Amino acid sequence: QVHLVESGGGLVQPGGSLRLSCAASGSIFSINTMGWYRQAPGKERELVAIITSGGSTSYVDSVKGRFTISRDNAKNTVYLQMNNLKPEDTAVYYCYAHIASRTRYSTYWGQGTQVTVSS
């Protein structure tokens, strides 16, 4: 059994910063790509950022230069540092990870954490 637990969401004023964390635990053999999606009310889920096991990163255009994704492989944790936040960043943020256990390879999701950017 594998679990992803997120933390770090909240309410912040425009221009502020938040750091999201997502820790994987359980019967983990290896973790490949990790990343973050977000979903705003009335909108489809959007891929925000990904990071490969080798550390290569990719971002949606709207967050380039403001968000930074990173990972700590020793802690099985992925982070999303969000700076200069804008009201349009308001959404529920979900982490995911492609994880191999001893018996299967699958995609796992966090429970979601609310980020609200408002004055």
C-alpha positions as CSV (number, residue, x, y, z in Angstrom):
1,Q,0.0,0.0,0.0
2,V,1.3,3.4,-1.0
3,H,0.1,6.8,0.2
4,L,0.8,10.4,-0.8
5,V,0.2,13.0,1.9
6,E,0.2,16.7,1.0
7,S,0.7,19.8,3.2
8,G,1.3,23.5,2.9
9,G,-1.8,25.0,1.4
10,G,-3.6,28.0,2.7
11,L,-4.7,31.6,2.2
12,V,-2.2,34.1,1.0
13,Q,-2.3,37.6,-0.4
14,P,-1.4,38.4,-4.0
15,G,2.4,38.5,-4.3
16,G,2.9,36.2,-1.4
17,S,4.5,32.7,-1.3
18,L,3.6,29.2,-0.3
19,R,5.4,25.9,-0.3
20,L,3.6,22.7,-0.9
21,S,5.0,19.3,0.2
22,C,3.9,15.8,-0.8
23,A,5.4,12.8,0.9
24,A,5.1,9.3,-0.3
25,S,5.1,6.3,2.1
26,G,4.4,2.6,2.1
27,S,5.8,-0.3,0.1
28,I,7.9,1.8,-2.3
29,F,10.6,0.2,-4.5
30,S,11.3,3.3,-6.7
31,I,9.7,6.6,-7.7
32,N,9.8,7.8,-11.2
33,T,8.1,11.1,-12.3
34,M,6.5,13.3,-9.6
35,G,4.4,16.4,-10.2
36,W,1.6,18.7,-9.3
37,Y,-1.8,19.3,-10.9
38,R,-4.3,21.9,-9.9
39,Q,-8.1,22.4,-10.4
40,A,-9.9,25.6,-10.0
41,P,-13.7,25.8,-9.6
42,G,-15.5,25.2,-12.9
43,K,-12.2,24.4,-14.7
44,E,-10.5,21.2,-15.8
45,R,-7.5,19.8,-13.9
46,E,-4.3,21.4,-15.2
47,L,-0.8,20.0,-15.1
48,V,1.4,22.6,-13.3
49,A,4.8,21.1,-13.0
50,I,6.7,17.8,-13.2
51,I,10.1,16.5,-12.1
52,T,11.7,13.3,-13.3
53,S,13.8,10.9,-11.2
54,G,16.8,12.6,-12.8
55,G,15.7,16.0,-11.8
56,S,14.5,17.4,-15.1
57,T,11.6,19.8,-14.7
58,S,8.8,21.2,-16.8
59,Y,6.2,23.9,-16.1
60,V,3.0,25.2,-17.5
61,D,3.6,28.6,-19.1
62,S,1.5,30.5,-16.6
63,V,3.8,29.6,-13.7
64,K,7.2,29.7,-15.3
65,G,9.5,32.0,-13.4
66,R,7.2,32.0,-10.3
67,F,7.0,28.3,-9.3
68,T,9.8,25.8,-8.6
69,I,9.4,22.1,-8.3
70,S,12.0,20.0,-6.5
71,R,12.3,16.6,-4.8
72,D,14.1,14.9,-2.0
73,N,14.6,11.3,-3.1
74,A,15.8,10.3,0.4
75,K,12.5,11.5,1.8
76,N,10.3,10.4,-1.1
77,T,9.0,13.9,-1.1
78,V,8.2,16.4,-3.8
79,Y,7.9,20.2,-3.2
80,L,6.3,23.1,-5.0
81,Q,7.6,26.5,-4.1
82,M,5.1,29.1,-5.3
83,N,6.2,32.8,-5.4
84,N,4.5,35.9,-6.6
85,L,1.1,34.2,-6.3
86,K,-1.8,35.6,-8.3
87,P,-5.5,35.2,-7.7
88,E,-5.7,33.0,-10.8
89,D,-3.4,30.5,-8.9
90,T,-6.4,29.8,-6.6
91,A,-7.2,26.1,-6.9
92,V,-6.9,22.7,-5.2
93,Y,-3.4,21.4,-5.8
94,Y,-2.9,17.6,-6.2
95,C,0.5,15.9,-6.2
96,Y,1.0,12.6,-8.0
97,A,3.8,10.1,-8.4
98,H,4.6,7.2,-10.7
99,I,5.7,4.5,-8.1
100,A,6.9,1.0,-8.4
101,S,6.2,-1.3,-5.5
102,R,7.3,-4.9,-5.3
103,T,4.2,-6.1,-7.1
104,R,3.0,-3.2,-9.4
105,Y,3.8,0.0,-11.1
106,S,1.1,2.7,-10.8
107,T,0.2,6.3,-10.4
108,Y,-0.7,7.5,-7.0
109,W,-2.4,10.8,-6.0
110,G,-2.4,13.0,-2.9
111,Q,-5.7,14.1,-1.3
112,G,-5.4,17.7,-2.5
113,T,-4.7,20.9,-0.7
114,Q,-6.5,24.2,-1.1
115,V,-4.5,27.3,-2.2
116,T,-6.4,30.6,-2.1
117,V,-4.8,33.8,-3.3
118,S,-6.9,36.8,-2.2
119,S,-6.6,40.2,-0.6
